[in-house]
Amino acid sequence: MKLSLFATAAVAAAFVAAPAFAQDVAAPSNYVQFNIGSGIAGQSDLDGTLAGVGSGSADVDLEAGLFASIAGGHSFGNGLALEVEGVYAGNDGNDEDVQAIFGAGSDASVSTLGVLANAKYEFNTGWHNVSPYVGAGIGYGSVNIDVDGLDDDQGGFMWQAKAGVVIATNDQLAWDIGYRYLRFPQYDETAGGSTLKVDTGAHVLSAGARITF
């Protein structure tokens, strides 16, 4: 709810404060952007084998959790931009799903901290100060799996796909309202004949501020 109110306020402020200018081809520029939001939904797919017992798989739905990122990039002035983005995302597992797998009283969480190289394309609509965009990125991150206080970290490949809208207030400041699908690094551990593999993806909504220089 707080994220929705913040996003609404950002959109309203941009429309009120910004001049009605069309986004013609701009000069190349650099920028930094700060995003805050929530992983509103997602799922961890678990596959495991317990030595001497058997194997199985289960899905754990994710509760809403914190998302934050900071990016630095270069816009080529033709809609294309390349950037490097550091991200954090953390979610708890749905209690009922976790307890069905690990037993009554169990809880679990999954989080990742990573760096991605992104490519984005911003469409020049010629309408007021609004530009929709699409983008994707690949990178490396560290995923943490925590079940009943027993936790472990592993590093690995991660990726994302995103889309949203940029609302410019002026030549230096713009608001970003976005959605992204973030795929965490895979967790894969083998110990004493037992294995556990966890694949996690999260749907993220965020609001951000971009400063161009």
N, C-alpha and C positions, 0 to 999 in steps of 0.2 A: 504494500500500500504506500509506504514512504517513497519507494522508487517511482511508482506511478505518479504521485503528486509532484515529485521533483522533475520528472520528465515533462509533465504537463506545464509546470511553471517555466521550464526552460524554453519550451516551444512558444508559449505566450510571450515571454520576454523578448525572444528573438524577433517575432513578428511586429511587436510594438516598437522596439528600439531601432530596428534595421531600416535603412532606406530601401526603397523598391528598386533594386538594381538587378539587371540581368547578368548572369555569370558568363561573360565572354571569355575567350581564350586568355588566360592569365599568364603572367610571367612565372617562370619556375621559382619555387620557394621551398623553405624548410619549415618544419613544424614539430611541436610536441603536443601530445594529447594524453589527458588523464580520464580514465573511465571507472565508474563504480556501478555495481549492479548486483544481480542475483541469478544463480543457477536455479531456475524455477522448476525444472523437472529433469529427469534423466534416469539412467539405469546402469547398474553394475551387473554384468553377466559372470557368474561364478561357475567354474568347472574344477572339480577336485577328485582326488583319489586318496583314501585313507588306507594305509598299509594293513593288510589282513582283514579288511572289512568290505571294501568295494569302492565304487566311484559313483558320481552323480553330478548334476548341474542344477542351478537355480538362478532366478533373477531377483535382484533387490532394487526396488524403486527408490529414487533419491528424494529426500526432502529439500525444500528450498534452502540455499546456502549463499555465502558471500562470494562475490566475484570482484576483482579489482585488477586494473592493468595500467601501464604507462608505455607510451610508444613515442618513438622519434622517427621522422620520415622526411622524404623529399618528394615534392610534387613537381612533375615535369611541365605543368601548365597546359596539358592537353587532355586532362582527365585521369591520367595514369599516375599512380604514386607507389613508391616502395618504402617499406618501413620495417623497423625492428621493434618488437613488442614483448615486454615482460608481463606475465600473467600469473595470477593466483586464483584458484577456485577450490572451494571446500564444501562438501555436503555430507550430512548424516544419512545413513540408510533408514528406510522406513522400518519402524520398530517391529511391526507385525511380520514383515518379510524376514528380518534378521532373526527374530526369536523362533520362527518356524524352521530356520536352518540350524542355528547354533544353540537353541534352547531358551527357556524362560529367563528373563532378566538380562539377556544379551543386548549389546548395542554395538554399532559399527559406524565408521566414517571413512571417507576417502577424500583425499585432497591432492592437488598438484601445484607445483611451482615450476614455471618454465619460460623459455625464450623462443619466440617464433619470428621468422622472416615472412612478411606479408606482401602481397601485391593487391592493390585496390584500383578500381576504376569508378570514377565519379561522373555521372551523366549530366551534361549541360542541358537542362530543361528549358532555359530561357524564361523561366517563370519565377518572378520575384527573386528571393534569395535562397531557394530550396534546391538541393541536389541529392537525388538518391544515389546509392553506391552499392557495389558488390565487391567481395574480396575473398581471399583464401590465404592460408599460411601453413608452413611446416616448421617444425623445430624440435627441440629436445627439452625434456622436463624430468622432474623427480616426482614420483607418485608415492603417497603414503597410505598404507592400509592399516586401520586401527580397529581391532575387534576385542572388546572387553579389556582394554588397556594393554593388550599385546600388539605392538605395532612394528612395522617394518617399512623401509623405503627402497625403491628401485628406480633407476633411471632408464629412459628410453624415448623412442620416437613419439611425437604427438602432432596433431594437426587440427585445423579449424576451417570453417567456411562461415562467412558472415555477410550481412546485408543491412542497410539502414538508410537514414536520411541525414544530411548535413544542412543545418540552418545557419547561415552566416549573419552575424550581427554587424560586422564591418570587415575591413580587409585583414584585421589581425585576429579577431575572435569569432569562433563558430561553435555551435552546439551540435552534438552527435547523438542521435537516438538510434540504437542498433539492436540487432538480434544476431547471435552466433551459435553454431553447433560446435562444441569443443570436445575433442576426443583425447582423453587422458592417455599417458603412456600405459602400456600393458604391464600388469604385475604377474610374474610367473616364478614361482618358488617350488623347489623340491628339497625335501629334508626327510631322512629316515624312511624312504620308501613312500612317503606321502607327497602329494603335489597339490598346488593351488594356483589357478590361473584366473585373473580378474580383468575384464575389459569394461571400461567405463566411458560413457558419453553423457554430456550435459547440455541442455538447452538454456541459453543465457540471454537475459535482457539487460541492457545497460544504458546509462546516460553519461555523456562525456563532454569535456571542454577542450577545444583545439586552439592553440596559440600559434599563429604563423609569423615568421620573421624572415 
